Amino acid sequence: MSKRHKAKPDDHVLTGLFYTPYLALNAQIYEGLAKAGYSDLRPAHFSVFQHLAPEGSRATDMAERAQITKQSMGYLVDALEKQGYLEQLPDPTDGRARLVRLTDRGLAVNRVAEQILQQTEADWAKKLGKNKMQKLRHLLADLTGEINS
């Protein structure tokens, strides 16, 4: 019987160290939303919710932030509008543009997703230990700050 090899950080490419937890978190959100009655959402829809400002956003701006085409974002926005998660309204600052905003149903999805995120983070803190989880958050916040500066 062989002992299970515990991988060290140096054994992995950095992208995998980011991507594996990211995929796990997305899976938790997807499964949790389905259990909460939002089974019509797909992982692709997350790019809309993740890049939508509370006051509303233009689909073109959301596409840029999500790094997808305007057409892809438009398709996702239209689908989510038909499902009752979003509404599109005239942009008060530009009559030619439209703002995408969450409906009450969309806001409810955000609340459920936030609860799932908090529970997943608590579960990970139990696995890693509170100090390691806090250190991870600080390191990632520092890295994000450096990247954005």
SESE-63409 format. One record per residue: residue number from 1; x, y, z of N, C-alpha, C in turn. Coordinates in nm, 3 decimals, decimal comma. Example, Ala and Ser with C-alpha at 12.3 -4.5 7.8 and 13.67 -1.06 7.14 Angstrom:
BEGIN
- resi;n.X;n.Y;n.Z;ca.X;ca.Y;ca.Z;c.X;c.Y;c.Z
- 1;1,319;-0,569;0,780;1,230;-0,450;0,780;1,320;-0,330;0,780;
- 2;1,285;-0,225;0,708;1,367;-0,106;0,714;1,290;0,003;0,787;
***
This chain:
BEGIN
- resi;n.X;n.Y;n.Z;ca.X;ca.Y;ca.Z;c.X;c.Y;c.Z
- 1;0,084;-0,116;0,000;0,000;0,000;0,000;0,090;0,124;0,000;
- 2;0,065;0,213;-0,093;0,150;0,333;-0,101;0,089;0,446;-0,021;
- 3;0,178;0,528;0,031;0,132;0,646;0,103;0,086;0,750;0,003;
- 4;-0,017;0,820;0,040;-0,067;0,927;-0,046;0,033;1,041;-0,047;
- 5;0,073;1,082;-0,166;0,169;1,192;-0,181;0,097;1,324;-0,160;
- 6;0,145;1,400;-0,066;0,089;1,533;-0,044;0,171;1,631;-0,127;
- 7;0,106;1,689;-0,225;0,174;1,780;-0,317;0,218;1,906;-0,245;
- 8;0,336;1,951;-0,281;0,388;2,077;-0,229;0,360;2,187;-0,332;
- 9;0,351;2,312;-0,287;0,325;2,421;-0,382;0,423;2,423;-0,499;
- 10;0,548;2,387;-0,475;0,648;2,390;-0,582;0,625;2,280;-0,685;
- 11;0,540;2,181;-0,653;0,510;2,073;-0,746;0,411;2,114;-0,854;
- 12;0,348;2,230;-0,839;0,241;2,273;-0,928;0,276;2,402;-1,001;
- 13;0,220;2,415;-1,117;0,228;2,541;-1,189;0,133;2,639;-1,119;
- 14;0,172;2,763;-1,109;0,094;2,862;-1,035;-0,051;2,870;-1,084;
- 15;-0,073;2,858;-1,215;-0,210;2,866;-1,266;-0,299;2,757;-1,205;
- 16;-0,244;2,639;-1,186;-0,321;2,532;-1,124;-0,354;2,561;-0,979;
- 17;-0,262;2,626;-0,911;-0,286;2,661;-0,770;-0,399;2,764;-0,756;
- 18;-0,418;2,846;-0,857;-0,531;2,940;-0,858;-0,657;2,873;-0,913;
- 19;-0,640;2,798;-1,021;-0,754;2,748;-1,097;-0,832;2,640;-1,024;
- 20;-0,765;2,550;-0,955;-0,834;2,442;-0,887;-0,931;2,494;-0,781;
- 21;-0,889;2,584;-0,691;-0,986;2,640;-0,596;-1,097;2,720;-0,665;
- 22;-1,061;2,790;-0,772;-1,161;2,867;-0,847;-1,269;2,774;-0,903;
- 23;-1,228;2,664;-0,963;-1,325;2,567;-1,016;-1,409;2,507;-0,905;
- 24;-1,346;2,476;-0,794;-1,420;2,418;-0,681;-1,523;2,517;-0,628;
- 25;-1,486;2,643;-0,619;-1,579;2,745;-0,572;-1,695;2,762;-0,670;
- 26;-1,666;2,766;-0,799;-1,774;2,776;-0,898;-1,869;2,656;-0,889;
- 27;-1,813;2,538;-0,869;-1,897;2,418;-0,857;-1,987;2,428;-0,734;
- 28;-1,932;2,477;-0,623;-2,012;2,494;-0,501;-2,127;2,592;-0,524;
- 29;-2,097;2,702;-0,590;-2,201;2,802;-0,618;-2,308;2,743;-0,710;
- 30;-2,265;2,680;-0,817;-2,357;2,622;-0,915;-2,450;2,520;-0,849;
- 31;-2,392;2,429;-0,771;-2,471;2,326;-0,703;-2,564;2,388;-0,599;
- 32;-2,512;2,485;-0,524;-2,594;2,548;-0,420;-2,710;2,627;-0,478;
- 33;-2,686;2,696;-0,589;-2,795;2,771;-0,653;-2,901;2,676;-0,707;
- 34;-2,858;2,564;-0,765;-2,954;2,466;-0,815;-3,040;2,411;-0,701;
- 35;-2,977;2,380;-0,588;-3,052;2,329;-0,472;-3,149;2,434;-0,417;
- 36;-3,115;2,563;-0,434;-3,200;2,672;-0,385;-3,311;2,708;-0,484;
- 37;-3,320;2,632;-0,593;-3,430;2,654;-0,687;-3,392;2,732;-0,811;
- 38;-3,264;2,759;-0,829;-3,219;2,834;-0,947;-3,148;2,739;-1,043;
- 39;-3,217;2,633;-1,081;-3,157;2,530;-1,165;-3,148;2,572;-1,312;
- 40;-3,203;2,688;-1,346;-3,195;2,735;-1,484;-3,068;2,816;-1,510;
- 41;-2,986;2,835;-1,409;-2,860;2,907;-1,427;-2,750;2,810;-1,466;
- 42;-2,659;2,858;-1,550;-2,544;2,781;-1,594;-2,417;2,855;-1,553;
- 43;-2,305;2,784;-1,543;-2,180;2,852;-1,506;-2,147;2,973;-1,595;
- 44;-2,182;2,967;-1,722;-2,155;3,081;-1,810;-2,227;3,208;-1,764;
- 45;-2,341;3,192;-1,698;-2,416;3,308;-1,649;-2,341;3,383;-1,539;
- 46;-2,249;3,313;-1,471;-2,176;3,377;-1,362;-2,100;3,500;-1,409;
- 47;-2,053;3,499;-1,534;-1,977;3,615;-1,582;-2,064;3,740;-1,586;
- 48;-2,193;3,725;-1,602;-2,282;3,841;-1,598;-2,294;3,891;-1,455;
- 49;-2,327;3,801;-1,363;-2,345;3,841;-1,224;-2,217;3,899;-1,164;
- 50;-2,102;3,842;-1,200;-1,975;3,886;-1,144;-1,935;4,025;-1,190;
- 51;-1,980;4,066;-1,306;-1,934;4,191;-1,364;-2,043;4,297;-1,373;
- 52;-2,150;4,278;-1,300;-2,262;4,371;-1,299;-2,254;4,458;-1,174;
- 53;-2,238;4,588;-1,193;-2,230;4,681;-1,080;-2,367;4,696;-1,014;
- 54;-2,372;4,724;-0,885;-2,500;4,737;-0,814;-2,595;4,839;-0,878;
- 55;-2,541;4,945;-0,932;-2,625;5,049;-0,994;-2,659;5,018;-1,139;
- 56;-2,605;4,910;-1,191;-2,627;4,871;-1,330;-2,501;4,892;-1,411;
- 57;-2,492;4,823;-1,521;-2,375;4,831;-1,609;-2,420;4,819;-1,753;
- 58;-2,339;4,871;-1,842;-2,360;4,847;-1,984;-2,303;4,710;-2,018;
- 59;-2,371;4,640;-2,105;-2,327;4,506;-2,145;-2,189;4,510;-2,208;
- 60;-2,158;4,617;-2,282;-2,026;4,627;-2,345;-1,916;4,637;-2,239;
- 61;-1,942;4,711;-2,131;-1,843;4,721;-2,023;-1,827;4,588;-1,950;
- 62;-1,939;4,519;-1,930;-1,932;4,389;-1,864;-1,854;4,290;-1,949;
- 63;-1,874;4,294;-2,080;-1,802;4,204;-2,171;-1,652;4,229;-2,162;
- 64;-1,614;4,355;-2,156;-1,472;4,389;-2,147;-1,412;4,337;-2,017;
- 65;-1,482;4,359;-1,906;-1,431;4,311;-1,777;-1,426;4,158;-1,771;
- 66;-1,523;4,092;-1,834;-1,528;3,946;-1,834;-1,434;3,885;-1,939;
- 67;-1,383;3,970;-2,025;-1,294;3,928;-2,134;-1,363;3,829;-2,227;
- 68;-1,487;3,864;-2,264;-1,560;3,789;-2,364;-1,611;3,888;-2,468;
- 69;-1,661;3,837;-2,579;-1,709;3,927;-2,684;-1,838;3,997;-2,642;
- 70;-1,863;4,110;-2,703;-1,988;4,183;-2,677;-2,109;4,097;-2,714;
- 71;-2,095;4,021;-2,822;-2,204;3,934;-2,866;-2,234;3,826;-2,763;
- 72;-2,129;3,768;-2,707;-2,149;3,664;-2,604;-2,217;3,722;-2,481;
- 73;-2,171;3,838;-2,437;-2,233;3,902;-2,321;-2,378;3,938;-2,353;
- 74;-2,402;3,990;-2,472;-2,539;4,024;-2,512;-2,630;3,902;-2,509;
- 75;-2,581;3,790;-2,556;-2,657;3,666;-2,555;-2,691;3,625;-2,411;
- 76;-2,591;3,630;-2,322;-2,613;3,592;-2,182;-2,712;3,688;-2,114;
- 77;-2,696;3,817;-2,139;-2,785;3,917;-2,080;-2,929;3,894;-2,127;
- 78;-2,946;3,874;-2,258;-3,080;3,850;-2,311;-3,144;3,726;-2,250;
- 79;-3,065;3,620;-2,237;-3,118;3,496;-2,178;-3,159;3,519;-2,032;
- 80;-3,075;3,587;-1,956;-3,106;3,612;-1,815;-3,223;3,709;-1,799;
- 81;-3,240;3,798;-1,894;-3,357;3,887;-1,891;-3,484;3,804;-1,913;
- 82;-3,482;3,713;-2,009;-3,598;3,627;-2,035;-3,631;3,539;-1,915;
- 83;-3,529;3,502;-1,838;-3,548;3,418;-1,720;-3,589;3,500;-1,597;
- 84;-3,591;3,632;-1,611;-3,638;3,717;-1,503;-3,533;3,763;-1,404;
- 85;-3,404;3,743;-1,435;-3,297;3,782;-1,345;-3,249;3,926;-1,368;
- 86;-3,268;3,975;-1,489;-3,217;4,107;-1,527;-3,324;4,188;-1,596;
- 87;-3,300;4,318;-1,600;-3,379;4,409;-1,682;-3,282;4,502;-1,753;
- 88;-3,323;4,549;-1,869;-3,243;4,645;-1,945;-3,323;4,774;-1,957;
- 89;-3,259;4,882;-1,915;-3,325;5,013;-1,913;-3,240;5,114;-1,988;
- 90;-3,301;5,223;-2,037;-3,221;5,327;-2,100;-3,118;5,384;-2,002;
- 91;-2,999;5,407;-2,050;-2,893;5,468;-1,969;-2,922;5,617;-1,959;
- 92;-2,940;5,670;-1,839;-2,974;5,813;-1,825;-2,861;5,906;-1,872;
- 93;-2,739;5,854;-1,883;-2,627;5,939;-1,926;-2,603;5,932;-2,076;
- 94;-2,668;5,836;-2,145;-2,649;5,820;-2,288;-2,773;5,753;-2,346;
- 95;-2,853;5,829;-2,416;-2,979;5,778;-2,469;-2,965;5,662;-2,565;
- 96;-2,847;5,643;-2,622;-2,826;5,532;-2,715;-2,794;5,402;-2,644;
- 97;-2,750;5,411;-2,521;-2,704;5,293;-2,446;-2,813;5,241;-2,352;
- 98;-2,794;5,117;-2,309;-2,886;5,055;-2,213;-2,807;5,005;-2,093;
- 99;-2,870;5,018;-1,977;-2,811;4,967;-1,853;-2,876;4,834;-1,819;
- 100;-2,793;4,742;-1,776;-2,839;4,611;-1,729;-2,842;4,618;-1,577;
- 101;-2,956;4,580;-1,521;-2,969;4,578;-1,374;-3,036;4,450;-1,329;
- 102;-3,009;4,415;-1,204;-3,073;4,298;-1,145;-3,218;4,327;-1,111;
- 103;-3,303;4,227;-1,131;-3,441;4,233;-1,083;-3,440;4,179;-0,939;
- 104;-3,557;4,173;-0,879;-3,566;4,114;-0,745;-3,518;3,969;-0,746;
- 105;-3,551;3,897;-0,853;-3,505;3,758;-0,866;-3,352;3,752;-0,876;
- 106;-3,293;3,845;-0,950;-3,148;3,851;-0,962;-3,081;3,886;-0,830;
- 107;-3,142;3,978;-0,756;-3,089;4,014;-0,624;-3,095;3,895;-0,529;
- 108;-3,202;3,815;-0,540;-3,215;3,696;-0,456;-3,104;3,596;-0,488;
- 109;-3,072;3,579;-0,616;-2,962;3,491;-0,655;-2,832;3,538;-0,592;
- 110;-2,808;3,669;-0,598;-2,685;3,723;-0,539;-2,677;3,693;-0,389;
- 111;-2,790;3,705;-0,320;-2,790;3,677;-0,175;-2,757;3,531;-0,148;
- 112;-2,817;3,441;-0,225;-2,790;3,298;-0,207;-2,644;3,268;-0,240;
- 113;-2,595;3,324;-0,349;-2,454;3,301;-0,388;-2,360;3,352;-0,279;
- 114;-2,391;3,466;-0,221;-2,307;3,521;-0,113;-2,305;3,427;0,008;
- 115;-2,419;3,368;0,042;-2,425;3,272;0,152;-2,339;3,149;0,121;
- 116;-2,346;3,104;-0,004;-2,266;2,988;-0,045;-2,117;3,022;-0,037;
- 117;-2,080;3,141;-0,083;-1,940;3,184;-0,076;-1,891;3,187;0,069;
- 118;-1,972;3,244;0,157;-1,933;3,252;0,299;-1,918;3,113;0,359;
- 119;-2,010;3,022;0,326;-2,002;2,886;0,380;-1,879;2,813;0,326;
- 120;-1,851;2,830;0,197;-1,734;2,765;0,138;-1,606;2,818;0,201;
- 121;-1,601;2,950;0,220;-1,482;3,008;0,283;-1,467;2,955;0,426;
- 122;-1,575;2,942;0,499;-1,569;2,887;0,635;-1,522;2,741;0,632;
- 123;-1,570;2,665;0,535;-1,526;2,525;0,522;-1,377;2,517;0,492;
- 124;-1,330;2,603;0,402;-1,188;2,605;0,369;-1,104;2,649;0,488;
- 125;-1,155;2,742;0,566;-1,082;2,787;0,686;-1,069;2,672;0,786;
- 126;-1,172;2,588;0,795;-1,164;2,470;0,883;-1,057;2,374;0,834;
- 127;-1,047;2,358;0,702;-0,949;2,265;0,646;-0,806;2,318;0,659;
- 128;-0,790;2,447;0,631;-0,656;2,507;0,635;-0,616;2,554;0,773;
- 129;-0,714;2,589;0,852;-0,689;2,658;0,978;-0,714;2,807;0,956;
- 130;-0,765;2,869;1,061;-0,803;3,010;1,050;-0,685;3,099;1,012;
- 131;-0,568;3,076;1,072;-0,451;3,160;1,045;-0,405;3,147;0,900;
- 132;-0,400;3,024;0,849;-0,359;3,006;0,709;-0,458;3,070;0,613;
- 133;-0,587;3,056;0,645;-0,689;3,116;0,557;-0,675;3,268;0,557;
- 134;-0,653;3,325;0,673;-0,635;3,470;0,682;-0,509;3,513;0,607;
- 135;-0,403;3,436;0,620;-0,279;3,466;0,549;-0,301;3,457;0,397;
- 136;-0,373;3,355;0,354;-0,404;3,341;0,212;-0,481;3,462;0,160;
- 137;-0,581;3,505;0,234;-0,659;3,624;0,194;-0,569;3,746;0,183;
- 138;-0,482;3,765;0,281;-0,392;3,881;0,279;-0,295;3,875;0,161;
- 139;-0,238;3,757;0,137;-0,146;3,743;0,024;-0,215;3,770;-0,110;
- 140;-0,334;3,715;-0,125;-0,408;3,739;-0,250;-0,449;3,886;-0,263;
- 141;-0,487;3,949;-0,153;-0,521;4,093;-0,157;-0,397;4,175;-0,193;
- 142;-0,282;4,140;-0,136;-0,158;4,210;-0,171;-0,126;4,193;-0,318;
- 143;-0,136;4,070;-0,369;-0,107;4,044;-0,509;-0,203;4,121;-0,599;
- 144;-0,330;4,120;-0,564;-0,429;4,195;-0,643;-0,396;4,344;-0,644;
- 145;-0,360;4,397;-0,528;-0,321;4,538;-0,522;-0,201;4,571;-0,609;
- 146;-0,102;4,482;-0,609;0,017;4,503;-0,692;-0,017;4,496;-0,840;
- 147;-0,100;4,402;-0,876;-0,139;4,386;-1,017;-0,217;4,509;-1,064;
- 148;-0,303;4,561;-0,979;-0,389;4,674;-1,017;-0,323;4,810;-1,002;
- 149;-0,201;4,813;-0,947;-0,137;4,945;-0,928;-0,055;4,988;-1,048;
***
